[in-house]
Amino acid sequence: MTTNRSLISYDNLVHALAGAAGSVTAMSVFYPLDTVRSLLQVDEKRRSLNTVSMIIQIIEEEGFSSLYRGLFPVLTTICASNFVYFYTFHGLKGQYSGQNAPRDLLLASVAGIVNVVATAPLWVVNTRIKLQGAKLKTPGLHSAVKYNGIIDGLIKIGMLEGVSGLWSGMLPSLLLVSNPAIQFMVYEAIKRNLQAVYDSKELSSLTYFCIGALAKTAATFATYPLQILQSKLRYANKTYGNEERGSILRMLLYIIRSQGLSGLYKGLEAKLLQTVLTAALMFLCYEKIAALVFLLLKGASQN
Protein backbone atom coordinates (compact mmCIF):
# COMPACT_ATOMS: atom_id res chain seq x y z
CA MET A 1 0.00 0.00 0.00
CA THR A 2 1.40 3.40 -0.93
CA THR A 3 1.74 6.37 1.43
CA ASN A 4 2.00 10.10 0.87
CA ARG A 5 5.50 10.53 2.30
CA SER A 6 7.67 12.59 -0.05
CA LEU A 7 10.85 11.22 -1.59
CA ILE A 8 12.46 14.54 -0.65
CA SER A 9 12.37 14.80 3.14
CA TYR A 10 14.51 15.48 6.19
CA ASP A 11 14.04 11.87 7.32
CA ASN A 12 15.57 10.53 4.10
CA LEU A 13 18.39 13.07 4.31
CA VAL A 14 19.19 12.06 7.89
CA HIS A 15 19.32 8.37 6.93
CA ALA A 16 21.55 9.18 3.93
CA LEU A 17 23.97 11.33 5.92
CA ALA A 18 24.10 8.79 8.76
CA GLY A 19 24.75 5.96 6.29
CA ALA A 20 27.49 7.95 4.55
CA ALA A 21 29.15 8.92 7.85
CA GLY A 22 28.94 5.36 9.16
CA SER A 23 30.49 3.89 6.02
CA VAL A 24 33.37 6.39 6.02
CA THR A 25 34.09 5.67 9.70
CA ALA A 26 34.04 1.91 9.19
CA MET A 27 36.17 1.96 6.04
CA SER A 28 38.75 4.23 7.71
CA VAL A 29 39.14 1.73 10.56
CA PHE A 30 39.40 -1.41 8.41
CA TYR A 31 41.00 -0.05 5.22
CA PRO A 32 44.16 -2.25 5.34
CA LEU A 33 41.90 -5.30 5.09
CA ASP A 34 40.36 -3.86 1.94
CA THR A 35 43.83 -3.35 0.47
CA VAL A 36 44.62 -7.05 1.08
CA ARG A 37 41.29 -8.05 -0.48
CA SER A 38 41.91 -5.97 -3.63
CA LEU A 39 45.39 -7.40 -4.17
CA LEU A 40 44.23 -11.00 -3.80
CA GLN A 41 41.24 -10.53 -6.10
CA VAL A 42 43.18 -8.84 -8.92
CA ASP A 43 46.70 -10.33 -8.72
CA GLU A 44 46.25 -14.03 -9.48
CA LYS A 45 49.96 -14.83 -9.09
CA ARG A 46 50.05 -13.57 -5.52
CA ARG A 47 49.82 -16.42 -3.01
CA SER A 48 46.67 -16.40 -0.90
CA LEU A 49 48.16 -16.23 2.59
CA ASN A 50 46.14 -15.60 5.71
CA THR A 51 45.23 -11.97 6.26
CA VAL A 52 47.83 -11.19 8.93
CA SER A 53 50.62 -12.75 6.81
CA MET A 54 49.46 -10.74 3.80
CA ILE A 55 49.57 -7.48 5.76
CA ILE A 56 53.10 -8.28 6.99
CA GLN A 57 54.20 -9.17 3.44
CA ILE A 58 52.81 -5.92 2.02
CA ILE A 59 54.56 -3.87 4.72
CA GLU A 60 57.88 -5.66 4.08
CA GLU A 61 57.67 -5.27 0.28
CA GLU A 62 56.05 -1.84 -0.08
CA GLY A 63 56.09 -0.13 3.31
CA PHE A 64 53.41 0.51 5.93
CA SER A 65 51.87 3.43 4.03
CA SER A 66 50.99 1.11 1.13
CA LEU A 67 48.23 -0.38 3.31
CA TYR A 68 46.47 2.99 2.99
CA ARG A 69 47.14 3.56 -0.71
CA GLY A 70 44.18 5.36 -2.30
CA LEU A 71 42.41 5.94 1.04
CA PHE A 72 41.07 9.44 0.31
CA PRO A 73 39.52 8.59 -3.09
CA VAL A 74 37.92 5.47 -1.59
CA LEU A 75 36.45 7.42 1.33
CA THR A 76 35.12 10.08 -1.05
CA THR A 77 33.52 7.45 -3.25
CA ILE A 78 32.09 5.31 -0.47
CA CYS A 79 30.62 8.44 1.11
CA ALA A 80 28.87 9.37 -2.15
CA SER A 81 27.85 5.76 -2.83
CA ASN A 82 26.27 5.15 0.57
CA PHE A 83 24.55 8.54 0.55
CA VAL A 84 22.86 7.61 -2.73
CA TYR A 85 22.01 4.10 -1.51
CA PHE A 86 20.59 5.00 1.89
CA TYR A 87 18.64 7.97 0.53
CA THR A 88 17.10 5.89 -2.26
CA PHE A 89 16.34 2.89 -0.03
CA HIS A 90 14.66 4.89 2.73
CA GLY A 91 12.95 7.16 0.22
CA LEU A 92 11.39 4.12 -1.43
CA LYS A 93 10.51 2.57 1.94
CA GLY A 94 8.56 5.71 2.76
CA GLN A 95 6.33 5.21 -0.27
CA TYR A 96 4.92 1.91 1.02
CA SER A 97 3.33 0.87 4.29
CA GLY A 98 3.94 -2.48 5.91
CA GLN A 99 7.23 -4.28 6.47
CA ASN A 100 8.28 -7.65 5.05
CA ALA A 101 11.39 -9.33 3.66
CA PRO A 102 10.32 -9.55 -0.01
CA ARG A 103 9.53 -5.83 -0.08
CA ASP A 104 12.86 -4.95 1.56
CA LEU A 105 14.67 -7.15 -0.99
CA LEU A 106 12.92 -5.44 -3.91
CA LEU A 107 13.47 -1.89 -2.64
CA ALA A 108 17.11 -2.62 -1.75
CA SER A 109 17.64 -3.99 -5.27
CA VAL A 110 16.19 -0.85 -6.88
CA ALA A 111 18.34 1.34 -4.62
CA GLY A 112 21.37 -0.75 -5.57
CA ILE A 113 20.74 -0.30 -9.30
CA VAL A 114 20.45 3.48 -8.88
CA ASN A 115 23.67 3.49 -6.85
CA VAL A 116 25.63 1.34 -9.34
CA VAL A 117 24.68 3.42 -12.36
CA ALA A 118 25.42 6.70 -10.54
CA THR A 119 28.76 5.78 -8.93
CA ALA A 120 30.35 3.05 -11.12
CA PRO A 121 32.91 5.46 -12.70
CA LEU A 122 34.12 6.46 -9.23
CA TRP A 123 34.72 2.82 -8.26
CA VAL A 124 36.59 2.11 -11.52
CA VAL A 125 38.97 4.98 -10.78
CA ASN A 126 39.32 3.86 -7.16
CA THR A 127 40.37 0.35 -8.14
CA ARG A 128 43.04 1.76 -10.47
CA ILE A 129 44.35 4.25 -7.88
CA LYS A 130 44.42 1.70 -5.05
CA LEU A 131 46.59 -0.73 -7.04
CA GLN A 132 48.90 1.66 -8.89
CA GLY A 133 52.36 1.31 -7.46
CA ALA A 134 51.53 -2.07 -5.93
CA LYS A 135 54.00 -4.87 -6.66
CA LEU A 136 51.68 -6.99 -8.80
CA LYS A 137 53.05 -10.41 -9.67
CA THR A 138 50.80 -11.19 -12.65
CA PRO A 139 52.44 -10.33 -16.03
CA GLY A 140 50.73 -7.63 -18.06
CA LEU A 141 48.83 -6.02 -15.17
CA HIS A 142 51.09 -3.01 -14.65
CA SER A 143 49.69 0.13 -16.25
CA ALA A 144 51.79 3.00 -17.62
CA VAL A 145 48.96 5.42 -16.88
CA LYS A 146 49.12 7.17 -13.51
CA TYR A 147 46.04 8.67 -11.93
CA ASN A 148 46.34 11.72 -9.69
CA GLY A 149 43.04 11.57 -7.91
CA ILE A 150 39.45 10.88 -8.86
CA ILE A 151 38.91 13.76 -11.29
CA ASP A 152 42.20 13.08 -13.10
CA GLY A 153 41.31 9.38 -13.28
CA LEU A 154 37.84 10.06 -14.71
CA ILE A 155 39.32 12.32 -17.39
CA LYS A 156 42.16 9.97 -18.37
CA ILE A 157 40.00 6.85 -18.52
CA GLY A 158 37.36 8.71 -20.52
CA MET A 159 39.96 9.99 -23.00
CA LEU A 160 42.02 6.79 -23.35
CA GLU A 161 39.30 4.13 -23.12
CA GLY A 162 36.15 6.00 -24.01
CA VAL A 163 33.08 6.59 -21.89
CA SER A 164 32.45 2.84 -21.73
CA GLY A 165 35.74 2.43 -19.83
CA LEU A 166 34.24 4.38 -16.93
CA TRP A 167 31.59 1.73 -16.54
CA SER A 168 33.95 -1.28 -16.76
CA GLY A 169 32.57 -4.22 -14.81
CA MET A 170 29.03 -2.81 -15.00
CA LEU A 171 27.38 -6.20 -15.57
CA PRO A 172 28.85 -7.91 -12.48
CA SER A 173 28.20 -4.67 -10.57
CA LEU A 174 24.52 -4.81 -11.52
CA LEU A 175 24.40 -8.48 -10.61
CA LEU A 176 26.08 -7.58 -7.33
CA VAL A 177 23.09 -5.41 -6.49
CA SER A 178 21.99 -8.69 -4.94
CA ASN A 179 24.73 -8.28 -2.29
CA PRO A 180 23.42 -5.18 -0.49
CA ALA A 181 19.87 -6.29 -1.28
CA ILE A 182 20.40 -9.57 0.60
CA GLN A 183 22.32 -7.69 3.29
CA PHE A 184 19.54 -5.14 3.88
CA MET A 185 16.81 -7.78 3.72
CA VAL A 186 18.54 -9.94 6.37
CA TYR A 187 19.44 -6.89 8.49
CA GLU A 188 15.92 -5.43 8.47
CA ALA A 189 14.30 -8.84 9.14
CA ILE A 190 16.54 -9.65 12.13
CA LYS A 191 16.21 -6.12 13.51
CA ARG A 192 12.39 -6.16 13.27
CA ASN A 193 12.21 -9.53 15.03
CA LEU A 194 14.54 -8.44 17.84
CA GLN A 195 12.64 -5.18 18.28
CA ALA A 196 9.46 -7.21 18.62
CA VAL A 197 11.06 -9.62 21.12
CA TYR A 198 12.43 -6.81 23.31
CA ASP A 199 9.44 -4.51 22.64
CA SER A 200 11.80 -1.64 21.87
CA LYS A 201 12.78 0.26 18.73
CA GLU A 202 16.23 0.97 20.16
CA LEU A 203 18.61 -2.00 20.45
CA SER A 204 22.06 -2.12 22.04
CA SER A 205 25.24 -1.18 20.16
CA LEU A 206 26.49 -4.78 20.34
CA THR A 207 23.20 -6.04 18.90
CA TYR A 208 23.40 -3.66 15.92
CA PHE A 209 27.02 -4.72 15.36
CA CYS A 210 26.14 -8.43 15.40
CA ILE A 211 23.11 -8.00 13.14
CA GLY A 212 25.22 -6.09 10.62
CA ALA A 213 27.91 -8.79 10.73
CA LEU A 214 25.42 -11.62 10.18
CA ALA A 215 23.70 -9.81 7.32
CA LYS A 216 26.97 -9.08 5.52
CA THR A 217 28.28 -12.61 6.01
CA ALA A 218 25.20 -14.05 4.31
CA ALA A 219 25.43 -11.57 1.42
CA THR A 220 29.19 -12.10 0.90
CA PHE A 221 29.03 -15.89 0.75
CA ALA A 222 26.22 -15.69 -1.79
CA THR A 223 27.91 -13.23 -4.17
CA TYR A 224 31.71 -13.51 -3.78
CA PRO A 225 32.51 -14.96 -7.26
CA LEU A 226 30.78 -11.93 -8.80
CA GLN A 227 32.97 -9.65 -6.68
CA ILE A 228 36.08 -11.39 -8.06
CA LEU A 229 34.88 -10.70 -11.63
CA GLN A 230 33.99 -7.13 -10.76
CA SER A 231 37.45 -6.32 -9.35
CA LYS A 232 39.28 -7.86 -12.29
CA LEU A 233 37.14 -6.09 -14.90
CA ARG A 234 37.44 -2.75 -13.11
CA TYR A 235 41.22 -2.93 -12.89
CA ALA A 236 42.06 -4.17 -16.38
CA ASN A 237 41.54 -1.78 -19.29
CA LYS A 238 41.96 -3.80 -22.48
CA THR A 239 43.81 -6.89 -21.34
CA TYR A 240 44.06 -9.04 -18.27
CA GLY A 241 47.36 -10.79 -17.85
CA ASN A 242 48.30 -11.63 -21.43
CA GLU A 243 44.74 -12.09 -22.71
CA GLU A 244 41.99 -9.83 -23.96
CA ARG A 245 39.74 -8.76 -21.14
CA GLY A 246 36.57 -9.50 -23.09
CA SER A 247 33.21 -10.20 -21.54
CA ILE A 248 32.20 -11.36 -18.08
CA LEU A 249 31.82 -14.90 -19.45
CA ARG A 250 35.32 -14.86 -20.97
CA MET A 251 36.77 -13.60 -17.68
CA LEU A 252 34.89 -16.29 -15.77
CA LEU A 253 36.24 -19.05 -18.04
CA TYR A 254 39.75 -17.55 -17.88
CA ILE A 255 39.72 -17.69 -14.05
CA ILE A 256 38.44 -21.27 -13.96
CA ARG A 257 40.93 -22.40 -16.64
CA SER A 258 43.96 -20.74 -15.02
CA GLN A 259 43.16 -21.14 -11.32
CA GLY A 260 40.35 -23.67 -11.05
CA LEU A 261 37.08 -23.11 -9.21
CA SER A 262 39.03 -22.06 -6.13
CA GLY A 263 40.07 -18.94 -8.07
CA LEU A 264 36.49 -17.68 -7.75
CA TYR A 265 36.92 -17.62 -3.98
CA LYS A 266 40.49 -16.33 -3.74
CA GLY A 267 40.80 -13.77 -0.96
CA LEU A 268 37.50 -14.79 0.62
CA GLU A 269 39.00 -14.84 4.13
CA ALA A 270 40.28 -11.27 3.76
CA LYS A 271 37.02 -10.19 2.15
CA LEU A 272 34.90 -11.73 4.91
CA LEU A 273 37.07 -10.21 7.63
CA GLN A 274 37.08 -6.79 5.96
CA THR A 275 33.53 -6.59 4.72
CA VAL A 276 31.84 -8.16 7.76
CA LEU A 277 33.68 -5.95 10.26
CA THR A 278 33.21 -2.87 8.08
CA ALA A 279 29.49 -3.52 7.54
CA ALA A 280 28.94 -4.28 11.23
CA LEU A 281 30.64 -1.06 12.34
CA MET A 282 28.89 0.90 9.56
CA PHE A 283 25.43 -0.24 10.66
CA LEU A 284 26.27 0.48 14.31
CA CYS A 285 27.43 4.03 13.47
CA TYR A 286 24.49 4.55 11.11
CA GLU A 287 21.88 3.54 13.71
CA LYS A 288 23.44 5.63 16.48
CA ILE A 289 24.00 8.71 14.31
CA ALA A 290 20.47 8.56 12.88
CA ALA A 291 18.95 8.09 16.36
CA LEU A 292 20.96 11.04 17.74
CA VAL A 293 20.00 13.36 14.87
CA PHE A 294 16.30 12.44 15.11
CA LEU A 295 16.45 13.02 18.88
CA LEU A 296 18.03 16.46 18.36
CA LEU A 297 15.45 17.35 15.69
CA LYS A 298 12.62 16.25 17.97
CA GLY A 299 14.01 18.36 20.81
CA ALA A 300 14.41 21.37 18.52
CA SER A 301 10.82 21.08 17.27
CA GLN A 302 9.49 21.05 20.85
CA ASN A 303 11.30 24.27 21.78
C-alpha positions as CSV (number, residue, x, y, z in Angstrom):
1,M,0.0,0.0,0.0
2,T,1.4,3.4,-0.9
3,T,1.7,6.4,1.4
4,N,2.0,10.1,0.9
5,R,5.5,10.5,2.3
6,S,7.7,12.6,-0.1
7,L,10.8,11.2,-1.6
8,I,12.5,14.5,-0.7
9,S,12.4,14.8,3.1
10,Y,14.5,15.5,6.2
11,D,14.0,11.9,7.3
12,N,15.6,10.5,4.1
13,L,18.4,13.1,4.3
14,V,19.2,12.1,7.9
15,H,19.3,8.4,6.9
16,A,21.5,9.2,3.9
17,L,24.0,11.3,5.9
18,A,24.1,8.8,8.8
19,G,24.8,6.0,6.3
20,A,27.5,7.9,4.5
21,A,29.2,8.9,7.8
22,G,28.9,5.4,9.2
23,S,30.5,3.9,6.0
24,V,33.4,6.4,6.0
25,T,34.1,5.7,9.7
26,A,34.0,1.9,9.2
27,M,36.2,2.0,6.0
28,S,38.7,4.2,7.7
29,V,39.1,1.7,10.6
30,F,39.4,-1.4,8.4
31,Y,41.0,0.0,5.2
32,P,44.2,-2.2,5.3
33,L,41.9,-5.3,5.1
34,D,40.4,-3.9,1.9
35,T,43.8,-3.3,0.5
36,V,44.6,-7.0,1.1
37,R,41.3,-8.0,-0.5
38,S,41.9,-6.0,-3.6
39,L,45.4,-7.4,-4.2
40,L,44.2,-11.0,-3.8
41,Q,41.2,-10.5,-6.1
42,V,43.2,-8.8,-8.9
43,D,46.7,-10.3,-8.7
44,E,46.2,-14.0,-9.5
45,K,50.0,-14.8,-9.1
46,R,50.1,-13.6,-5.5
47,R,49.8,-16.4,-3.0
48,S,46.7,-16.4,-0.9
49,L,48.2,-16.2,2.6
50,N,46.1,-15.6,5.7
51,T,45.2,-12.0,6.3
52,V,47.8,-11.2,8.9
53,S,50.6,-12.7,6.8
54,M,49.5,-10.7,3.8
55,I,49.6,-7.5,5.8
56,I,53.1,-8.3,7.0
57,Q,54.2,-9.2,3.4
58,I,52.8,-5.9,2.0
59,I,54.6,-3.9,4.7
60,E,57.9,-5.7,4.1
61,E,57.7,-5.3,0.3
62,E,56.1,-1.8,-0.1
63,G,56.1,-0.1,3.3
64,F,53.4,0.5,5.9
65,S,51.9,3.4,4.0
66,S,51.0,1.1,1.1
67,L,48.2,-0.4,3.3
68,Y,46.5,3.0,3.0
69,R,47.1,3.6,-0.7
70,G,44.2,5.4,-2.3
71,L,42.4,5.9,1.0
72,F,41.1,9.4,0.3
73,P,39.5,8.6,-3.1
74,V,37.9,5.5,-1.6
75,L,36.4,7.4,1.3
76,T,35.1,10.1,-1.0
77,T,33.5,7.5,-3.3
78,I,32.1,5.3,-0.5
79,C,30.6,8.4,1.1
80,A,28.9,9.4,-2.2
81,S,27.8,5.8,-2.8
82,N,26.3,5.1,0.6
83,F,24.6,8.5,0.6
84,V,22.9,7.6,-2.7
85,Y,22.0,4.1,-1.5
86,F,20.6,5.0,1.9
87,Y,18.6,8.0,0.5
88,T,17.1,5.9,-2.3
89,F,16.3,2.9,0.0
90,H,14.7,4.9,2.7
91,G,12.9,7.2,0.2
92,L,11.4,4.1,-1.4
93,K,10.5,2.6,1.9
94,G,8.6,5.7,2.8
95,Q,6.3,5.2,-0.3
96,Y,4.9,1.9,1.0
97,S,3.3,0.9,4.3
98,G,3.9,-2.5,5.9
99,Q,7.2,-4.3,6.5
100,N,8.3,-7.7,5.1
101,A,11.4,-9.3,3.7
102,P,10.3,-9.5,0.0
103,R,9.5,-5.8,-0.1
104,D,12.9,-5.0,1.6
105,L,14.7,-7.2,-1.0
106,L,12.9,-5.4,-3.9
107,L,13.5,-1.9,-2.6
108,A,17.1,-2.6,-1.8
109,S,17.6,-4.0,-5.3
110,V,16.2,-0.9,-6.9
111,A,18.3,1.3,-4.6
112,G,21.4,-0.8,-5.6
113,I,20.7,-0.3,-9.3
114,V,20.5,3.5,-8.9
115,N,23.7,3.5,-6.9
116,V,25.6,1.3,-9.3
117,V,24.7,3.4,-12.4
118,A,25.4,6.7,-10.5
119,T,28.8,5.8,-8.9
120,A,30.4,3.0,-11.1
121,P,32.9,5.5,-12.7
122,L,34.1,6.5,-9.2
123,W,34.7,2.8,-8.3
124,V,36.6,2.1,-11.5
125,V,39.0,5.0,-10.8
126,N,39.3,3.9,-7.2
127,T,40.4,0.3,-8.1
128,R,43.0,1.8,-10.5
129,I,44.3,4.2,-7.9
130,K,44.4,1.7,-5.1
131,L,46.6,-0.7,-7.0
132,Q,48.9,1.7,-8.9
133,G,52.4,1.3,-7.5
134,A,51.5,-2.1,-5.9
135,K,54.0,-4.9,-6.7
136,L,51.7,-7.0,-8.8
137,K,53.1,-10.4,-9.7
138,T,50.8,-11.2,-12.6
139,P,52.4,-10.3,-16.0
140,G,50.7,-7.6,-18.1
141,L,48.8,-6.0,-15.2
142,H,51.1,-3.0,-14.7
143,S,49.7,0.1,-16.3
144,A,51.8,3.0,-17.6
145,V,49.0,5.4,-16.9
146,K,49.1,7.2,-13.5
147,Y,46.0,8.7,-11.9
148,N,46.3,11.7,-9.7
149,G,43.0,11.6,-7.9
150,I,39.4,10.9,-8.9
151,I,38.9,13.8,-11.3
152,D,42.2,13.1,-13.1
153,G,41.3,9.4,-13.3
154,L,37.8,10.1,-14.7
155,I,39.3,12.3,-17.4
156,K,42.2,10.0,-18.4
157,I,40.0,6.8,-18.5
158,G,37.4,8.7,-20.5
159,M,40.0,10.0,-23.0
160,L,42.0,6.8,-23.4
161,E,39.3,4.1,-23.1
162,G,36.1,6.0,-24.0
163,V,33.1,6.6,-21.9
164,S,32.4,2.8,-21.7
165,G,35.7,2.4,-19.8
166,L,34.2,4.4,-16.9
167,W,31.6,1.7,-16.5
168,S,33.9,-1.3,-16.8
169,G,32.6,-4.2,-14.8
170,M,29.0,-2.8,-15.0
171,L,27.4,-6.2,-15.6
172,P,28.8,-7.9,-12.5
173,S,28.2,-4.7,-10.6
174,L,24.5,-4.8,-11.5
175,L,24.4,-8.5,-10.6
176,L,26.1,-7.6,-7.3
177,V,23.1,-5.4,-6.5
178,S,22.0,-8.7,-4.9
179,N,24.7,-8.3,-2.3
180,P,23.4,-5.2,-0.5
181,A,19.9,-6.3,-1.3
182,I,20.4,-9.6,0.6
183,Q,22.3,-7.7,3.3
184,F,19.5,-5.1,3.9
185,M,16.8,-7.8,3.7
186,V,18.5,-9.9,6.4
187,Y,19.4,-6.9,8.5
188,E,15.9,-5.4,8.5
189,A,14.3,-8.8,9.1
190,I,16.5,-9.7,12.1
191,K,16.2,-6.1,13.5
192,R,12.4,-6.2,13.3
193,N,12.2,-9.5,15.0
194,L,14.5,-8.4,17.8
195,Q,12.6,-5.2,18.3
196,A,9.5,-7.2,18.6
197,V,11.1,-9.6,21.1
198,Y,12.4,-6.8,23.3
199,D,9.4,-4.5,22.6
200,S,11.8,-1.6,21.9
201,K,12.8,0.3,18.7
202,E,16.2,1.0,20.2
203,L,18.6,-2.0,20.4
204,S,22.1,-2.1,22.0
205,S,25.2,-1.2,20.2
206,L,26.5,-4.8,20.3
207,T,23.2,-6.0,18.9
208,Y,23.4,-3.7,15.9
209,F,27.0,-4.7,15.4
210,C,26.1,-8.4,15.4
211,I,23.1,-8.0,13.1
212,G,25.2,-6.1,10.6
213,A,27.9,-8.8,10.7
214,L,25.4,-11.6,10.2
215,A,23.7,-9.8,7.3
216,K,27.0,-9.1,5.5
217,T,28.3,-12.6,6.0
218,A,25.2,-14.1,4.3
219,A,25.4,-11.6,1.4
220,T,29.2,-12.1,0.9
221,F,29.0,-15.9,0.8
222,A,26.2,-15.7,-1.8
223,T,27.9,-13.2,-4.2
224,Y,31.7,-13.5,-3.8
225,P,32.5,-15.0,-7.3
226,L,30.8,-11.9,-8.8
227,Q,33.0,-9.7,-6.7
228,I,36.1,-11.4,-8.1
229,L,34.9,-10.7,-11.6
230,Q,34.0,-7.1,-10.8
231,S,37.4,-6.3,-9.3
232,K,39.3,-7.9,-12.3
233,L,37.1,-6.1,-14.9
234,R,37.4,-2.8,-13.1
235,Y,41.2,-2.9,-12.9
236,A,42.1,-4.2,-16.4
237,N,41.5,-1.8,-19.3
238,K,42.0,-3.8,-22.5
239,T,43.8,-6.9,-21.3
240,Y,44.1,-9.0,-18.3
241,G,47.4,-10.8,-17.8
242,N,48.3,-11.6,-21.4
243,E,44.7,-12.1,-22.7
244,E,42.0,-9.8,-24.0
245,R,39.7,-8.8,-21.1
246,G,36.6,-9.5,-23.1
247,S,33.2,-10.2,-21.5
248,I,32.2,-11.4,-18.1
249,L,31.8,-14.9,-19.5
250,R,35.3,-14.9,-21.0
251,M,36.8,-13.6,-17.7
252,L,34.9,-16.3,-15.8
253,L,36.2,-19.0,-18.0
254,Y,39.7,-17.6,-17.9
255,I,39.7,-17.7,-14.1
256,I,38.4,-21.3,-14.0
257,R,40.9,-22.4,-16.6
258,S,44.0,-20.7,-15.0
259,Q,43.2,-21.1,-11.3
260,G,40.3,-23.7,-11.0
261,L,37.1,-23.1,-9.2
262,S,39.0,-22.1,-6.1
263,G,40.1,-18.9,-8.1
264,L,36.5,-17.7,-7.8
265,Y,36.9,-17.6,-4.0
266,K,40.5,-16.3,-3.7
267,G,40.8,-13.8,-1.0
268,L,37.5,-14.8,0.6
269,E,39.0,-14.8,4.1
270,A,40.3,-11.3,3.8
271,K,37.0,-10.2,2.2
272,L,34.9,-11.7,4.9
273,L,37.1,-10.2,7.6
274,Q,37.1,-6.8,6.0
275,T,33.5,-6.6,4.7
276,V,31.8,-8.2,7.8
277,L,33.7,-6.0,10.3
278,T,33.2,-2.9,8.1
279,A,29.5,-3.5,7.5
280,A,28.9,-4.3,11.2
281,L,30.6,-1.1,12.3
282,M,28.9,0.9,9.6
283,F,25.4,-0.2,10.7
284,L,26.3,0.5,14.3
285,C,27.4,4.0,13.5
286,Y,24.5,4.6,11.1
287,E,21.9,3.5,13.7
288,K,23.4,5.6,16.5
289,I,24.0,8.7,14.3
290,A,20.5,8.6,12.9
291,A,19.0,8.1,16.4
292,L,21.0,11.0,17.7
293,V,20.0,13.4,14.9
294,F,16.3,12.4,15.1
295,L,16.5,13.0,18.9
296,L,18.0,16.5,18.4
297,L,15.4,17.4,15.7
298,K,12.6,16.2,18.0
299,G,14.0,18.4,20.8
300,A,14.4,21.4,18.5
301,S,10.8,21.1,17.3
302,Q,9.5,21.1,20.8
303,N,11.3,24.3,21.8
